[in-house]
Amino acid sequence: MKSPGKAIIISELHDYVMITLAMFSYCIGWTIFLLPNNISTGGVAGISSIIYWGTNIPAQLSYFFINAVLLIIALRVLGWRFCVKTVYAVIALTLSSTVTTQLYHEHWLSDQPFMAAIIGAVFCGCGVGLVLSNNGSTGGTDIIAAIVNKYRDISLGRVILICDVFIISSSYLVLRDFERVLYGYVVLYVTAFCIDQVVNSRRSSVQFFIISDKYMEIGQRINREPHRGCTIINAQGFYSGKEVKMLFVLANRRQSNMIFRLINDVDPGAFVSQSAVIGVYGEGFDRFKIRRKSERIS
């Protein structure tokens, strides 16, 4: 059994590894598919792209300095742990984009801007989703979305979409090409969709109803291995009239296979019902995000 300190270290290392991979994914989408094709994206990356097209200042430099200001603001609201990982993500993206722009000079999909927009948006959206799922942020409007999501049960992708539409629209002032602005809107939609898919896949939960004569052993295994609680419900078969015990279990989707395996080990003849749930709130899952009466009045 891992000690608490060792488990925390492993969890933190996992976060940083995933953030590194996420920033590499975002870097590919931004610097290889979007920036060379004059297709804007949202957030600070979009602002940096506009600055680059208008003044030829390297996009990674303006991205870094704008985020530095935003991170100072976020430090009080989101805490130092979030900001440390966000700083790491910003630095990782700045360095990776610098290397990418130096090494790759090919103009990919220059004759197919729509495909460039789609592919770039998928890479960017998956990158942002992975970062947010691992307690970090790429900065910019992601910081705003994380602040809103901390207090309100609002889709991260939707918040980013609303904030970034203004940045996309302003790219017309530099590009003077409304078609490229439309491609930017496509990037926004696809990015927001990918963010929600990645984040929700990490948070999605399932519920089990398990009927078995060996319910005690199954419940103990579920408590011990996936570390999930069980609730025993007294039930009665309608046709047989037999009194039975039914286990009610809530778990993360990724734990489903483990639960099915242990049920099969204990009682292959158990009756099991699994279904997806929209949201689970409480210890071990998400927290409630509702407004207090005092906040509504003010």
N, C-alpha and C positions, 0 to 999 in steps of 0.2 A: 504493500500500500504506500502511495507517495505521500510524503510529508506535505503539510500546507504550504510551506515555503517553496519547496521544489515544484509543486503543482502550479503555483503562481508564476514562477520563473518560466516554466514550460508554456503556460498560457500566454505570457507576454511575448516570448520568442515566436510563438505561433502567429500572434497578431502582426509582429514586425515582418515576418516572412511573407504573410499574405498581403500586407500593405505594399511590400516591395514588388510582388508580382502584379498587384493591382495598378501600381504606378507605371510599370512597364507596359501594361495593356493600354492604359490611358495615353501614354507617350506615343505608342504606335498609331492609335486612332487620330490623335491631334496632329503630330508632326509629319506623319507619312501620308495620311489620306485627306485631312481637312485643310491644314494650313497651306500646303503647296497649291491646292486647288481653289484657294480664295473662298472657302466655305467656313462661315463663322460657327462657333459653338457658344455655349452659355458660360456664365461665371467669369472668373478672372481670366481664364484661358481665352474666352471670347474677347474680353477687353484688350488683352495682350495682343491678340491677333489683329484687332483693329488698329492698335498703336503701331504694330509692325508694318501693316499695309500702308499706313499713312506717313510714317516717319522712318521706316526701315530700322527701327530699334529692335534688337533681338527679342523675340516674344518671351523667351525664358527669363530674361532679366526683369522686364516689367511685371511678369507673373510673380516672381519672387518678392519684389519690393511691395507690390500691392497687397499680397498675402501677409507680409510682415506687419502691416498696419492693422489688417483685419484680425490677426491673431492676438494682438495686444488687447483688442476689444473683447475677443472671445475668452480670454484668460479668466476673467471674472465670472462669466456666465457658465461656461462648460467645464471649468476646472483644469488643473495643470496636467492631469493624465491625458485628457482629450487633446489638449494643445501640444503636448510633447509628441504624440503620435502624428498630429497634424503637421507639426514642424518637420518631422521626419519625412512625411509624405511629400510635403512641398519641396524639401531639399532633394528627395529621390527623383521627383518629376523634373525639377530644374536640371539636375545633373544628367538624367537619362535623355531629356530632350536636347540638351547641349551636345551630347555625344551623337545622338541620332541625326541631328541637323548637320553635323560635321561629316558623318560617314555616308549618309544616304543623300545623294544629289539627284536621284532619278525622280521623274515626275510621274507617279503612278496614276493611272486612270484619268489622265488629263482630258481624254475625249469622252469619258463617261462620268460626269460629275455627280449624277444621281447615285450611281453605285458607290462612288467614293464617299458620298454623304452617308449612305446606309452602313457601309463597312466601318467607316470611322466612328459613327455613332454607337455601333455595337461594341467596339473596343472601349470607347470612352465610358459608356453606360455600365458595362461589366466592371470596369476598373473602379468607378465611383461606388458602385454597389458593394464591391468587395471591401473597399476601404471603410465605408460606413458600417458594414457588418462586423468589422474588426476594431470598432471603437476609435476610428480615426476619421480623417476628412482630407479631401484634396484642397481644401481652402475655398475662399470665395463664397459663392451662394450655397455651397455645401455646408459651410459654417452656419449660415442663416437657417438652412433647412434643419440642421441638427438641433439648433436652439428651439425652433418651433416644435419639432418632434419630441423634444424633451418634456414639454409641458402640454402638448395637444396631440391627440390621436389623429394626425393628418399625414397623408401619404408623403413620403420624402420626395418622390419624383414629381408630385403635383406642386409642391412648394417651389422646387427648383424650376419647374416649367414656367410658373407665373413670374418668378423673378427674372428669368433669363430671356423672356420674350422681348423685353425692352432692349437688351444688349444686342440681340440678333437684329432687331429692327434698325438699330443705330449703325449697323455695318453698312447700310446703304449710303451713309454720308461719305464713306471712303471709297467703297467699291463702285458706286453709281450703277449697280446692276441688280435689278429687282429679282431676276432669276436666281442669283446667288443667295439673296435673302430668303427666297422660298426654300432653297436647299437647306439653309440654316434652320428654318422651321421644321423641316423633316428631321434634321439632326436632333433638335430639341425633343421631338415626340419620341423618336426611337430611343434616345438616351434615357428619357424618363421611364419608358416602358422597361428597358433593361435594368435600370436601377431597382424598380419595384420588384421585378422578377427575382433578382439576386437577393435583395434584402428579405423579401417575403419567403423565399425558399429556406432561408436560415431560421425564420421565426415561425413558420407554419407548424401547426400542431394537429394531433389526431387524438381521438378518444376510442377506447376499447370497452366493450362489454364482454366479459368472459364468464361462461357458465361451465363449471367443472366440479366433480366430487373432490378434486385435489386443489381446491381453491386456496387453502392455507399455504401449501407449498409453492404454488404459483405466485401468490402475493408476496411471500418472503423472498423469492428469487427476483421479482420485479423491484422490491425495496432495496435489495442488495446489489444488483448488477447495473441496471440503468439508473438506479437511485431515484425512482419515482414512487409516489405514494399511491395507495389503493384504498378504495372504499368498498366495504361489503354491503350489498343490498339484499334484503330478504325478498325472494320472489317465489312465484308458484306457477307451475306449468298449467296452462288452461285445459289441455286435453287430459293429461295424466293426473292432475290435481296434486302432483308431487311438490313438496317444499324444496326449494333449491337456494343455493347461495350464488350471487352474481357479483363479480368484481367489476368495479368501474375505475378505469385508469386514464389519465391524461398524460401525454408524452409529446416530445418533439418528433416531427416526421422522420428524422434521420435515425430515431431509436426504434422505429417500427420493426425492422428486420430482427433486431436483437430480442424484442419482446416475443415475436412469433417463434423464434428459435427456442427460447426457454420454455414457452408454452408447449411446444412440440416435444421437448425433452421430458417434461413432467407428465403431460397427458395429451398424447396425439389425438385422442377422441374428444377433446374439449370443443365446445361451441363458442366461436369467437366472432364478434362483429366489430369492424373498424370503420370509422368515418372521419372525414376532415371537419375541423371546426374553424370558424371565422377568426376567433380570438380567444386567448386564455389569459386571464389576469390574476395575479396573486404570486405567492412565493414560488420561485423557480421559473416563473414565466414573465410576461410583461407587467408593468405597473399601470395602475389606473391613470388616465390623463383627462381629467375633467376640471372644469372651472369651478372655483369656490363661489359661494354667493356674494362674498365681499368683492371679488374680482368682477363679477357680472354687474354689480351695482356701480362700481367705479368706472 
